[in-house]
């Protein structure tokens, strides 16, 4: 995978950098979303922890918001 430079100001990113960032955020969001669903299923069966589920859910939401910001441009 190509190294991705994350800048706070996205106005100076090249198209390739934005594409790499979008790909990384898509993979991260998908992975966190899948982990949230699995943890929720384990929580229903009484095996999982609500704290872990909550942390994964917050991580998924933050990652999704960053992805939406990247995709606006």
Phi and psi in degrees as a GROMACS rama.xvg file:
@    title "Ramachandran Plot"
@    xaxis  label "Phi"
@    yaxis  label "Psi"
@TYPE xy
-74.2314  144.041  UNK-2
-67.1555  140.711  UNK-3
-113.748  128.084  UNK-4
-94.7564  122.76  UNK-5
-101.625  114.311  UNK-6
-108.384  148.605  UNK-7
-68.5408  -35.0174  UNK-8
-97.8558  113.613  UNK-9
-87.5691  -0.53245  UNK-10
-70.1652  -22.949  UNK-11
-100.232  14.5984  UNK-12
-83.7509  141.993  UNK-13
-78.4904  169.267  UNK-14
-61.0752  -39.7846  UNK-15
-64.5623  -40.6961  UNK-16
-64.3693  -42.4125  UNK-17
-64.8584  -37.1331  UNK-18
-65.7467  -42.9791  UNK-19
-64.256  -41.2523  UNK-20
-64.4911  -43.4173  UNK-21
-63.4614  -41.0167  UNK-22
-63.3226  -47.1197  UNK-23
-62.318  -41.2624  UNK-24
-69.7049  -33.5583  UNK-25
-65.104  -44.704  UNK-26
-64.7903  -40.8977  UNK-27
-65.2021  -45.494  UNK-28
-63.3015  -43.0417  UNK-29
-63.9433  -43.3119  UNK-30
-64.7721  -44.438  UNK-31
-66.7635  -37.2689  UNK-32
-63.8677  -44.4612  UNK-33
-63.3765  -43.2189  UNK-34
-63.8003  -35.324  UNK-35
-65.0732  -42.9159  UNK-36
-65.1573  -43.4385  UNK-37
-64.5126  -43.4185  UNK-38
-64.9811  -37.0948  UNK-39
-65.2437  -40.7723  UNK-40
-63.1532  -41.4335  UNK-41
-65.7874  -34.2301  UNK-42
-64.8402  -38.9106  UNK-43
-64.1822  -39.4961  UNK-44
-80.7044  -0.632198  UNK-45
84.9179  15.7934  UNK-46
-101.934  -33.6357  UNK-47
-89.0655  178.491  UNK-48
-115.189  139.146  UNK-49
-68.0622  -31.9184  UNK-50
-63.7184  -43.3334  UNK-51
-65.0199  -42.9453  UNK-52
-59.5044  -43.0362  UNK-53
-65.2562  -42.1623  UNK-54
-63.4243  -41.6555  UNK-55
-65.3003  -39.3205  UNK-56
-65.2379  -42.1352  UNK-57
-64.9381  -42.2326  UNK-58
-61.6063  -39.33  UNK-59
-64.4939  -43.3001  UNK-60
-65.686  -43.7094  UNK-61
-63.6492  -43.4921  UNK-62
-64.5682  -39.4205  UNK-63
-65.4822  -39.9147  UNK-64
-65.6058  -40.1385  UNK-65
-65.7233  -37.6445  UNK-66
-65.8668  -42.5407  UNK-67
-63.5544  -37.2304  UNK-68
-65.1392  -40.233  UNK-69
-67.1813  -38.8735  UNK-70
-77.8166  -12.4841  UNK-71
-65.7548  -29.297  UNK-72
